[in-house]
Amino acid sequence: MTVQEVTRAQAVRRATIASVVGTTIEWYDFFLYGTAAALVFPQLFFPGQNAFAGVLAAFATQFVGFVARPVGAAIFGHFGDRIGRKTTLMATLFLMAFGTVLIGLLPTYQSIGIAAPIILVLLRIIQGIGVGGEWGGSVLLSMEWGHEKRRGLAASWPQMGVPIGLVLSTGVVRITSGITGTEGFAAYGWRIPFILSILLIGVGLFVRLRVVESPEFEAVRKANKVVKNPLIEVFKRQPKQVLLTALVRTSEQAPFYLFITFVLTYAVKQLKLNSNSILDDTLIAAALGLISIPVFGRLSDRFGRRRVYGIGIVLTAVFAFPYFGLLNTGNALLVGLAIILSLLLHDVQYGPQAALIAESFDADIRYTGAGMGYQLASVVAGGPAPLIAAALLQATGDSTSISIYIIICCAISMLALILLPKLAKPLAAPAPERVAGLV
């Protein structure tokens, strides 16, 4: 590889592509686990229990990955704020792929007994640490290269990794289960999507090696503003932002994992619907996110992050009861409509969310601060959501309490949005028109 000058437009394009590709790989791996936890992991790794206990155990191991995400944000945020966004993102890519491929090779409970779920938990922790470190760097790389007046759009591109990763993971599971059949998928087919993750690494490494470091981080470095302990500095200078950016995600994070993970269990176990039809509906909804996420990110540039995000919170709350009402009909078209609308309303928040959170922190501690705020929401909202929903369903026998739970999450987010301080000012001057890059 040689060093040459590249134009600002080339650097922006490379940063955007690298961010999208990287987050796609990370979320493909992370979502794959959620799908398997809903469909096959209860019987493969937690046998000998009743159906409800098996589902809870599988979702509990999924939750472990969420708990590990703030750890990843702290570890990689430290290096991202000290040595740069680009180098740190190479490490997160390796870590996530390592954990995912090994899950695909892991013997089941029938083969090695209690060691199987224990190793599964350890690999899930590795996945969580990788994802926890990935998000902040990808968003900052794209946003900090973006035009100051279009940062909502720039930061929304890495968010596209979520629908693309969801489409890929759900699509591969759908195709594999279609080829192997239900019994074949439970026996061996579930491993294939996990092992295929290794093929994505080469693509991710290629695009990330060509990225030019963020201009805002370079400005921090040139100004000798690099902090020694970013994590300590974040909680010293901006603790309120960490807490509120975590809470502002509650209305997006908790419902999202009900909409893509718990819905599989609810539809198959409670409503006796076909899992493949639910996966197909999820595929369609996720594909629409490729359009809706950048659209709402761009709208936040025009009308303001808080206004667009607040509208998304209100719409999610309003949809809480109609969502389950449509599902409970058991009608294929209405069930599909519920799933598609649920993810579309999620995107109203998810489009502007990355810029809303990242802009809340100073540039010299932004990787750590944004990552911690974003990933702490995974612990308090995203991870527990399927567990809470499953417990509520078991206790009450219907979906009413789950709808109320969604509305409570929205109320928490709205309060946090109102209290969130105004945006931090960037430290960097505008990026130069030509910069050194690798080819």
N, C-alpha and C positions, 0 to 999 in steps of 0.2 A: 504494500500500500504506500502511496506517495501523498505528500501534502501539496495542495494547490489552493488557489483562491477560488471561492465559490461566491455567487451572488447571494444577496439576502433572500431573494425569492427561492433559490435552490435550498438554502439552509432552512427556511420555513417549511418547504415541502418535505425535506428529509425528516425534520423534527416531527411533523404531523404524521407522516407515514410510519415512522418508527414508534411513535406513541400508540397509534391505532393497532399496529401489528402486535406490539408487546402486550397491551392490555387484552387484546383478543385471545392470545395464547394463555395468559394468566386466567382469564375468566372462563375460557373453555375448560381448563383443568378444574377450576373451582366449582363451576356449575355441574360438571360431570358427576362429581361426588354427590351433590344434592339429588340429582335424578336417580342415581344408583341407590342412595339411602332410602328413597321413597319406594323403589320398585323391587330391589333384590337383596340389599344388605341385611334386612331383618332376619331372613331365613338363612343367609350364608354365614353371617358372623355372630348372630345372637339367637340361635335356635333353642328349643326347649322352653321357650316362654310363650305366654299367650300373645295373640296378634298385636294387642295394644302395647304391651311391654316391649315387644320387638321393634315396633315403630318408634316408640320413645327412645329406646337405646340407640337406634340408627340415627335419629335426629340429634341425640345428645352428642354423638361423635362428630356430627356435622357442626354442632355448636362449638366444639373444641377448636375447630379451625377459625371460628370467628374470634374466640378469646385470644388466639395467637396473633391475630392481625395487628393490634396495637403494639405488640412486641416487635413485629416486623417494621412497623412505622417508626418506632424508636431507634431500632438498630440501623436501618438503612437511611432514616432521616438524618441521623448523626453524620453518616458518611456523605450523604447527598448534599448537606449543608457545608461540609468541610472539604471534600475533594471533587464534588461536582455531580450533576444529575446523570450524565451519560455513563460514566464508569459504574456507578451504583446500580443502574438499571441492567447492566450486563449480568451482575450477580443475582438479581432477583429472578431473572429469566431462567438461569441454570437451576436455582433452588426449587422453583415451582415445578419444572419439568421432571426433576429428579424424584420428588415426592409422588407425582402423578403416575409415572411409569412403574414405580415400585408397587403402588397400589394394584396396578393391573397384573403384577406378577405374584401377589401375596396369596399364600395358601389360605383356605377357608377354615372355619372352626372344626369342620369334620376331619380335616387333615392334621392340624397341629393344636387343636384345642384352644384353651384360653389365650395362648400366645397370639392367635390371629386377631382378635379384637384389640389387644394391647398394641400390637404393631400397627394396626390400622389407625389407632388414635395418634401414635407417634408420627406417622406419615401425614395425617391430617394437620398436625401441628406444623410440620414443615411446609405444607401447602399454605397454611394461614400466614406464616411468617413471610413467605414469598409474596403473596398478594398484598400483605400489609406494607411492604416496602415498595411495591410496584406503582401503586396508584399515584402517590404524591409526585414521584419523579416523572412519570409519563405526562401528567397534567401540567406540571411546571415547564417541562421541556417544550410542550406545544404552546402553552399560554404565554410564556415569557418571550418566545419568538414572534408571537402574534402582534398585530397592530393594536395599539392601546385602545382604540375605539371599537375593536372587534374581538375583545378578549373572551366574551361569552361564547362566541362561535369557536374561537381557537381552542378554548378549554373543553368544549363539548366534543371535539373530535376523539380524544382518548376515551370519553364516555361511550363512544360507539363500540368499544371493545366488549361492552356488556351484551348488547343485542347480537353482535356478530358471534361472540363466544357462546351465547345461548343458542343461536341458530345452529352453529357447528356441533355443539355438544348434543343438543336435542336431535338434530338431524342424523348424526352418526349413530346415536342410540336407536333412533327410529329405523334406520336402514339395517343396522345389525340385527335388531330384534325381528325385523321382517324376514331377513334371510335365515336366521337360525331358528325362528319360532320361539314361543314363550318358554318352553322347557329348555331349549338349547341356549337361549339367552341367559337363563338363570344358572345353567350348568357351566358354561364357558364363554358365551358371547359377550357378557358384560365386560370382560377383560379387554376386548379389542379396542374400544374407544379410549381406554386409559393408555394402552401401549402405543397407539397411534400418535399420542402427544409428542413422542420423540421426533416425529417427522417435522413438526412445526419449529423445532429449535433452530435448525439451519436457517430458515427464513428469518426468524427473529434476530439471530446474530448478524446476518448479512446487513439488514437494514439499520441496525443499531451501530454497527461499526462505522457507518458513513455519516453519522449524525455529528453536527457541530455543537459544542457546549453552549448552554443557555447564555444569552448576552447579559441577563441580570446577575447570574452567578459570576460571570467574568468581571462585571463591574464591582461586585462585592469583593472579589479577590484582589483586583487592582487597587481598590480603596483600602486594602488591609482591614476589611470589616468582617472577615471570617471568624466566627466565634469558636471557642475551644470546646464548649459543652452545649450544643444546641438544645438538647432536651431540658437541661436545667434553665437555660436562658429563656426558653419558651414559657415555662411555668412561672418564671420570675417576672417577665415583661407582659405576657398576654394570656394569663390563665383563664380569664373570662371568655376569650375567643375560643379556646380549646373546648371548654364546657358547652358553650352555646352552639358552636358548629357541630358538635356531636348531637346535641338535642334537636337541632333544626332538621336533622336527617330522619328523625323518628317516623314521621309521616310518609317518608319515601321508603326507608329501609325495611321496617316491619311488614307493611303491606306487600312489598315486592316479593319477599320470600314466602308469603302466603300465596301470592299469585302464581309463582313458578314452581314451588316445591310442595307446600302443603296441599295445593289444589289436586295434585296427583293422588295423594292418599285419600283426600276427601271424596274425590270423584269416583275412585275405584272401590274403596272400602265402604263408604257411606251411601253413595248413589248407585253403585254397581255399574258404572260406565266403563267403556273400553279405554285402557290406558293409551293405546296408540292414537285414538281420536283426540285425546287431550294433548298429547305430544304434538300432533299436527296443528292444533289450534295455537299452541304455544309458539310453534315455528312461524306461523303467519304473523302473530302479534310481535314477535321479536324482529322479524324482517321489516315490519312497518317502523320499528324504532330507528332503523337506518335513515329514515327521513325525518321522523318527529324529533329526535334528540338534537340534531344541529339546527332545526327550525326553531325550537324553543330556546336554544342557546343564543341564536341570532336575535330573537325577539327580546331577550334580556338585555342585549346591547342597545336596543332601541327604546324599550319601555322601562328598563331597570330590572336588576336581578331580583330585588325583593318583591316587586309587584308581580312578576311572572311566577316566582316561586310561591308566593302567597296564594295566588289563584289556583295553583296546583294542589296546595294543601286543602283548600276549601272543596275543590272538585273531588278529591279522594275521599274526604269525609262524607260528602253527599252520596257518593257511589257505594258506600259500605253495605247498606242494606240491599239495594238493587243488585249488587254483584252476586250475593248468595241467593237472592230471589231468582235470578236468571239461571244459576247453576242448578238450583233445586227443582226446576221444571224437568230436568233430564232430557229436554229437547236438544238435539245436536246443534241446531242453528243458534238457539238462545244461549247454550253453553259456550259455543264458539264466540258469540258476541260478548259475553261476560269476560272471557279471557282476553280478547283483543282490546276491549275498552279499558280493562284494568291496567294493562301495560301502557296504553296510550296516555292515560291520566298520570301514570307514574312518570312518564317522560316529560310532562310539563314541569315537574320539579327537577328531574335528572339532567335535563339540558343545561339550565343555568347553574346547577349546583356546584360544579367544579370551580367555576370562576368565583362564585359567591364565597366559597370556603377559602380558596387560595388567596384571594385579594384581602382577606381579613388579617393576614399575617405579614410582617415585615420580611423583605426579601432575604435577609441573612439568616433567618430561622424558618423560612417558609416551607421547606421540604418537611422538616420535623413537625412544625405546627399544624400545617394542613393535613399531613398524614395522620397525626394523632387525633385531631378532631374528627376526621372522616372515619378512621378505623375504630375509635371508641364507640361510635354508633353501632358498629357491628356487634359489639358485646351487649349493649343495653337494648338494642332494638332488633337488628337483623337475625342474630343467632338464636335468641330465645323465641322468636315469633312462631316457628312451626311447633316447638315444644308447648308453648302457651296455648296455641290454637288446638292442638291435639288434646291437651288436658281439659280445655273448656268444652270441647265436643264430647269427650268421654263423660264429663260431669253433668252436662245439661242435655245432651242428646240431639241438639240442633245448633244452627249457626248464629242465632240471635246474639249470644254473648261474644262471638268472634267479631261481628259487625260493631258492637259497642267498643270492643278492644281497639279496632281500627280508628274509630272516632276519637278515642282518648289519645291515641298516638298523634293524631292530627292536631288536637288541642295543645299538646306539649310542643309540637313544632312551631305552631303559630306564635306562642308566647316567646319561644327562643328567637324566632325571626324578628319580633318586635324589639327584643332586648339586645340583639347583636350589634356591637359598635360599628361605626362607619368604616369604610375601607381604609386599609393601611396604604401609605404612599410608596410606590416603587423606589428603590434606591438607584436603579440603573438609568443611564441616559439611553436614548434610542439606539438600537443596534446599528453598526456600520453597514454600508451598502455592500461591502465585500469583506469576507472573512476567510480565515484559513480553514480548510476542510480536508478530509481524507477521501481518496478515490482509489 
